[in-house]
Amino acid sequence: MVDTNISYFAEDVGKNLYRKKTYYTVVIEQEVLAKDKDEADTLFLDNGGIKHSAVNTDITETNNGVETLYVDADYSDSGETEYVGKVVYDDTEFAKEDGDVVIDTLADEVIKTPYTANEGI
């Protein structure tokens, strides 16, 4: 017996069953707002990535007698976490009052620590 999703009947006697694995590379690029690279990496690790439950036979083509036996996704590699820009107020007169913000790709990746009462003493 062979494990297969192909339906076969008496009129199929003499036909051959073929199987083929095809490997695809899926690229997922995600973004997150974080105070620094370490927090961003933690957020990506804990809350990003691929939804493995969505990797199933629904993503395959199955026509003209072709059926899917299984689908799998494995982690392969990831790039470095890259700084893109900083959220800043827009360069308009009432931006602060109106809450108008933009991502400034030219702003320095300066990590500011929160103000403390002892600061400046």
MDAnalysis code that builds the backbone (N, CA, C; Angstrom):
import MDAnalysis as mda
import numpy as np

u = mda.Universe.empty(363, n_residues=121, atom_resindex=np.repeat(np.arange(121), 3), trajectory=True)
u.add_TopologyAttr("name", ["N", "CA", "C"] * 121)
u.add_TopologyAttr("resid", np.arange(1, 122))
u.add_TopologyAttr("resname", ["MET", "VAL", "ASP", "THR", "ASN", "ILE", "SER", "TYR", "PHE", "ALA", "GLU", "ASP", "VAL", "GLY", "LYS", "ASN", "LEU", "TYR", "ARG", "LYS", "LYS", "THR", "TYR", "TYR", "THR", "VAL", "VAL", "ILE", "GLU", "GLN", "GLU", "VAL", "LEU", "ALA", "LYS", "ASP", "LYS", "ASP", "GLU", "ALA", "ASP", "THR", "LEU", "PHE", "LEU", "ASP", "ASN", "GLY", "GLY", "ILE", "LYS", "HIS", "SER", "ALA", "VAL", "ASN", "THR", "ASP", "ILE", "THR", "GLU", "THR", "ASN", "ASN", "GLY", "VAL", "GLU", "THR", "LEU", "TYR", "VAL", "ASP", "ALA", "ASP", "TYR", "SER", "ASP", "SER", "GLY", "GLU", "THR", "GLU", "TYR", "VAL", "GLY", "LYS", "VAL", "VAL", "TYR", "ASP", "ASP", "THR", "GLU", "PHE", "ALA", "LYS", "GLU", "ASP", "GLY", "ASP", "VAL", "VAL", "ILE", "ASP", "THR", "LEU", "ALA", "ASP", "GLU", "VAL", "ILE", "LYS", "THR", "PRO", "TYR", "THR", "ALA", "ASN", "GLU", "GLY", "ILE"])
u.atoms.positions = np.array([
    [0.837, -1.188, 0.000],
    [0.000, 0.000, 0.000],
    [0.879, 1.248, 0.000],
    [0.409, 2.297, -0.660],
    [1.118, 3.559, -0.769],
    [0.254, 4.661, -0.170],
    [0.857, 5.545, 0.621],
    [0.151, 6.698, 1.169],
    [0.034, 7.752, 0.070],
    [-1.184, 8.014, -0.401],
    [-1.401, 8.970, -1.486],
    [-2.779, 9.599, -1.359],
    [-2.910, 10.793, -1.901],
    [-4.218, 11.463, -1.964],
    [-4.851, 11.311, -3.339],
    [-4.210, 10.588, -4.222],
    [-4.725, 10.343, -5.563],
    [-5.849, 9.306, -5.483],
    [-6.944, 9.607, -6.152],
    [-8.028, 8.627, -6.272],
    [-7.752, 7.776, -7.500],
    [-7.844, 6.480, -7.358],
    [-7.601, 5.586, -8.486],
    [-8.636, 4.479, -8.493],
    [-8.936, 4.044, -9.721],
    [-10.024, 3.089, -9.930],
    [-9.565, 2.003, -10.896],
    [-10.419, 1.057, -11.139],
    [-10.086, -0.068, -12.019],
    [-9.653, 0.402, -13.404],
    [-10.251, 1.466, -13.911],
    [-9.878, 1.950, -15.255],
    [-8.473, 2.574, -15.279],
    [-7.856, 2.758, -14.098],
    [-6.504, 3.307, -14.017],
    [-5.430, 2.218, -14.013],
    [-5.831, 0.952, -14.084],
    [-4.856, -0.149, -14.099],
    [-3.893, 0.064, -15.263],
    [-2.606, -0.015, -14.951],
    [-1.570, 0.178, -15.960],
    [-0.937, 1.558, -15.905],
    [-1.599, 2.512, -15.252],
    [-1.016, 3.846, -15.112],
    [0.022, 3.822, -13.995],
    [0.974, 4.732, -14.031],
    [2.024, 4.837, -13.028],
    [1.735, 6.005, -12.090],
    [2.080, 5.848, -10.834],
    [1.961, 6.927, -9.865],
    [3.324, 7.588, -9.734],
    [3.374, 8.904, -9.927],
    [4.612, 9.666, -9.805],
    [4.488, 10.641, -8.645],
    [5.616, 10.937, -8.020],
    [5.662, 11.898, -6.921],
    [6.845, 12.826, -7.152],
    [6.654, 14.103, -6.850],
    [7.715, 15.093, -7.038],
    [7.687, 16.081, -5.893],
    [8.858, 16.371, -5.296],
    [8.985, 17.423, -4.292],
    [9.518, 18.662, -4.990],
    [8.897, 19.789, -4.729],
    [9.348, 21.061, -5.268],
    [9.605, 21.986, -4.097],
    [10.780, 22.599, -4.063],
    [11.160, 23.472, -2.966],
    [11.011, 24.925, -3.399],
    [10.337, 25.713, -2.573],
    [10.133, 27.129, -2.841],
    [10.805, 27.939, -1.740],
    [11.237, 29.112, -2.090],
    [11.753, 30.049, -1.105],
    [10.698, 31.124, -0.904],
    [10.271, 31.298, 0.316],
    [9.287, 32.325, 0.654],
    [10.014, 33.403, 1.442],
    [9.842, 34.647, 1.050],
    [10.471, 35.760, 1.751],
    [9.383, 36.540, 2.470],
    [9.576, 36.766, 3.751],
    [8.637, 37.557, 4.543],
    [9.411, 38.749, 5.088],
    [9.001, 39.945, 4.713],
    [9.640, 41.155, 5.222],
    [8.647, 41.850, 6.129],
    [9.007, 42.012, 7.391],
    [8.118, 42.619, 8.364],
    [8.780, 43.844, 8.972],
    [7.959, 44.730, 9.513],
    [8.449, 45.938, 10.167],
    [7.815, 46.066, 11.540],
    [8.504, 46.771, 12.443],
    [7.989, 46.997, 13.784],
    [8.553, 48.307, 14.309],
    [7.777, 49.006, 15.102],
    [8.268, 50.184, 15.808],
    [8.776, 49.732, 17.167],
    [10.005, 50.108, 17.500],
    [10.613, 49.709, 18.768],
    [11.576, 50.794, 19.208],
    [11.932, 50.769, 20.488],
    [12.843, 51.793, 21.013],
    [14.275, 51.559, 20.562],
    [14.646, 50.285, 20.300],
    [15.994, 49.971, 19.836],
    [15.989, 48.625, 19.117],
    [17.148, 48.261, 18.571],
    [17.285, 47.037, 17.785],
    [16.988, 45.786, 18.614],
    [17.423, 45.769, 19.871],
    [17.174, 44.597, 20.723],
    [15.684, 44.372, 20.934],
    [14.955, 45.458, 21.212],
    [13.506, 45.324, 21.384],
    [12.862, 44.886, 20.076],
    [13.324, 45.432, 18.954],
    [12.790, 45.039, 17.647],
    [13.007, 43.549, 17.405],
    [14.228, 43.063, 17.675],
    [14.510, 41.638, 17.488],
    [13.604, 40.767, 18.348],
    [13.372, 41.184, 19.586],
    [12.484, 40.428, 20.480],
    [11.059, 40.415, 19.936],
    [10.586, 41.570, 19.467],
    [9.234, 41.643, 18.907],
    [9.101, 40.776, 17.659],
    [10.110, 40.810, 16.788],
    [10.070, 39.951, 15.592],
    [10.037, 38.485, 15.981],
    [10.870, 38.105, 16.921],
    [10.960, 36.709, 17.342],
    [9.667, 36.228, 17.996],
    [9.096, 37.052, 18.880],
    [7.912, 36.641, 19.626],
    [6.594, 36.839, 18.873],
    [6.565, 37.769, 17.927],
    [5.281, 38.140, 17.318],
    [5.272, 38.151, 15.803],
    [6.365, 37.792, 15.173],
    [6.432, 37.836, 13.714],
    [6.662, 36.457, 13.136],
    [7.072, 36.451, 11.887],
    [7.387, 35.190, 11.224],
    [6.224, 34.661, 10.412],
    [6.266, 33.392, 10.173],
    [5.262, 32.743, 9.325],
    [4.190, 32.075, 10.187],
    [2.974, 32.130, 9.728],
    [1.859, 31.460, 10.400],
    [1.810, 30.032, 9.850],
    [2.468, 29.131, 10.569],
    [2.624, 27.770, 10.061],
    [1.299, 27.060, 9.825],
    [0.270, 27.409, 10.558],
    [-1.030, 26.754, 10.335],
    [-1.624, 27.117, 8.973],
    [-1.137, 28.210, 8.370],
    [-1.623, 28.613, 7.048],
    [-0.857, 27.920, 5.921],
    [0.234, 27.238, 6.278],
    [1.007, 26.502, 5.283],
    [0.393, 25.116, 5.194],
    [-0.534, 24.966, 4.266],
    [-1.234, 23.698, 4.110],
    [-1.563, 23.486, 2.639],
    [-2.339, 22.491, 2.343],
    [-2.614, 22.161, 0.951],
    [-3.415, 23.238, 0.216],
    [-3.975, 24.215, 0.939],
    [-4.708, 25.298, 0.276],
    [-3.794, 26.180, -0.573],
    [-2.486, 26.158, -0.315],
    [-1.581, 27.009, -1.093],
    [-1.085, 26.313, -2.362],
    [-1.553, 25.102, -2.624],
    [-1.075, 24.364, -3.787],
    [-2.113, 24.326, -4.893],
    [-1.638, 24.132, -6.108],
    [-2.506, 23.900, -7.257],
    [-2.752, 22.401, -7.364],
    [-4.009, 22.034, -7.513],
    [-4.351, 20.620, -7.675],
    [-5.402, 20.523, -8.775],
    [-4.930, 20.277, -9.981],
    [-5.816, 20.186, -11.142],
    [-5.453, 18.978, -11.979],
    [-6.393, 18.518, -12.770],
    [-6.169, 17.478, -13.779],
    [-5.498, 16.236, -13.197],
    [-5.940, 15.836, -12.008],
    [-5.435, 14.611, -11.392],
    [-4.231, 14.796, -10.486],
    [-3.687, 16.012, -10.411],
    [-2.556, 16.261, -9.518],
    [-3.115, 16.554, -8.129],
    [-2.640, 15.843, -7.118],
    [-3.057, 16.039, -5.738],
    [-1.836, 16.320, -4.875],
    [-2.036, 16.985, -3.751],
    [-0.938, 17.327, -2.844],
    [-0.895, 16.325, -1.700],
    [0.271, 15.755, -1.474],
    [0.451, 14.802, -0.389],
    [0.699, 15.531, 0.926],
    [1.603, 16.516, 0.938],
    [1.850, 17.302, 2.144],
    [2.534, 18.616, 1.773],
    [2.485, 19.558, 2.707],
    [3.127, 20.861, 2.563],
    [3.847, 21.143, 3.878],
    [5.055, 21.700, 3.797],
    [5.826, 21.992, 4.994],
    [6.588, 23.297, 4.776],
    [6.928, 23.982, 5.855],
    [7.756, 25.183, 5.783],
    [8.786, 25.095, 6.886],
    [10.028, 25.267, 6.527],
    [11.122, 25.205, 7.492],
    [11.858, 26.533, 7.513],
    [12.364, 26.906, 8.686],
    [13.183, 28.104, 8.814],
    [14.526, 27.849, 8.157],
    [14.991, 28.819, 7.395],
    [16.262, 28.676, 6.715],
    [17.273, 29.721, 7.163],
    [16.890, 30.985, 7.098],
    [17.835, 32.052, 7.370],
    [17.075, 33.354, 7.540],
    [17.719, 34.355, 8.136],
    [17.112, 35.685, 8.191],
    [18.214, 36.725, 8.119],
    [17.851, 37.892, 7.630],
    [18.811, 38.981, 7.528],
    [18.926, 39.721, 8.845],
    [19.784, 40.709, 8.854],
    [19.966, 41.555, 10.031],
    [18.770, 42.488, 10.199],
    [18.498, 42.875, 11.416],
    [17.486, 43.889, 11.677],
    [18.076, 45.230, 11.277],
    [17.407, 45.926, 10.372],
    [17.935, 47.163, 9.817],
    [17.134, 48.371, 10.275],
    [17.842, 49.437, 10.612],
    [17.214, 50.708, 10.950],
    [16.675, 51.333, 9.664],
    [15.398, 51.752, 9.680],
    [14.776, 52.364, 8.509],
    [14.603, 53.851, 8.714],
    [14.151, 54.265, 9.870],
    [13.921, 55.670, 10.144],
    [13.300, 55.847, 11.512],
    [13.073, 57.089, 11.878],
    [12.540, 57.420, 13.194],
    [11.223, 58.162, 13.028],
    [10.274, 57.894, 13.915],
    [9.015, 58.634, 13.935],
    [9.304, 60.017, 14.504],
    [8.990, 61.040, 13.727],
    [9.209, 62.430, 14.152],
    [7.980, 63.251, 13.776],
    [7.855, 64.419, 14.403],
    [6.783, 65.318, 14.008],
    [7.075, 65.843, 12.611],
    [6.024, 66.000, 11.845],
    [6.136, 66.544, 10.502],
    [6.696, 67.960, 10.576],
    [7.299, 68.403, 9.502],
    [7.926, 69.716, 9.461],
    [6.901, 70.781, 9.057],
    [5.860, 70.886, 9.857],
    [4.834, 71.903, 9.624],
    [4.606, 72.670, 10.925],
    [4.002, 73.825, 10.801],
    [3.859, 74.733, 11.951],
    [3.124, 74.114, 13.135],
    [2.036, 73.421, 12.883],
    [1.211, 72.892, 13.978],
    [1.285, 71.367, 14.082],
    [2.366, 70.782, 13.626],
    [2.491, 69.319, 13.624],
    [2.358, 68.721, 15.016],
    [3.023, 69.349, 16.010],
    [2.961, 68.834, 17.379],
    [1.540, 68.895, 17.922],
    [0.907, 70.028, 17.721],
    [-0.461, 70.210, 18.222],
    [-1.443, 69.270, 17.515],
    [-1.203, 69.055, 16.207],
    [-2.114, 68.223, 15.416],
    [-1.751, 66.741, 15.458],
    [-0.575, 66.429, 16.015],
    [-0.152, 65.031, 16.075],
    [0.282, 64.481, 14.726],
    [0.735, 65.352, 13.824],
    [1.168, 64.920, 12.493],
    [2.595, 64.392, 12.559],
    [2.762, 63.108, 12.308],
    [4.079, 62.489, 12.370],
    [4.412, 61.807, 11.048],
    [5.706, 61.632, 10.815],
    [6.208, 60.953, 9.622],
    [7.381, 60.076, 10.034],
    [7.807, 59.193, 9.139],
    [9.028, 58.423, 9.336],
    [10.145, 59.173, 8.619],
    [11.136, 59.642, 9.368],
    [12.270, 60.374, 8.811],
    [13.410, 59.389, 8.606],
    [13.711, 59.076, 7.347],
    [14.762, 58.104, 7.039],
    [16.157, 58.685, 7.219],
    [16.252, 60.015, 7.377],
    [17.551, 60.660, 7.567],
    [17.874, 60.907, 9.039],
    [16.905, 60.697, 9.928],
    [17.129, 60.919, 11.361],
    [18.090, 59.868, 11.904],
    [18.943, 60.293, 12.824],
    [19.891, 59.373, 13.448],
    [19.165, 58.367, 14.325],
    [19.717, 57.172, 14.385],
    [19.175, 56.123, 15.249],
    [19.714, 56.344, 16.659],
    [19.258, 57.417, 17.283],
    [19.683, 57.749, 18.632],
    [18.709, 57.105, 19.599],
    [19.233, 56.371, 20.534],
    [18.394, 55.714, 21.522],
    [18.346, 56.611, 22.744],
    [17.179, 57.171, 22.973],
    [17.012, 58.080, 24.105],
    [16.504, 57.308, 25.306],
    [17.093, 57.601, 26.447],
    [16.602, 57.013, 27.684],
    [15.569, 57.969, 28.270],
    [14.604, 57.457, 28.980],
    [13.583, 58.329, 29.563],
    [14.202, 59.332, 30.539],
    [13.607, 60.489, 30.646],
    [14.044, 61.546, 31.556],
    [13.845, 61.088, 32.987],
    [14.835, 61.336, 33.820],
    [14.713, 61.004, 35.233],
    [14.805, 62.291, 36.046],
    [14.299, 62.254, 37.247],
    [14.271, 63.437, 38.103],
    [15.671, 63.937, 38.431],
    [16.673, 63.071, 38.458],
    [18.045, 63.456, 38.809],
    [18.836, 63.994, 37.624],
    [18.258, 63.949, 36.447],
    [18.967, 64.371, 35.259],
    [19.285, 65.870, 35.329],
    [20.482, 66.251, 34.990],
    [20.871, 67.658, 34.960],
    [21.331, 68.217, 36.287],
    [21.443, 67.372, 37.289],
    [21.877, 67.861, 38.602],
    [23.372, 67.732, 38.714],
])
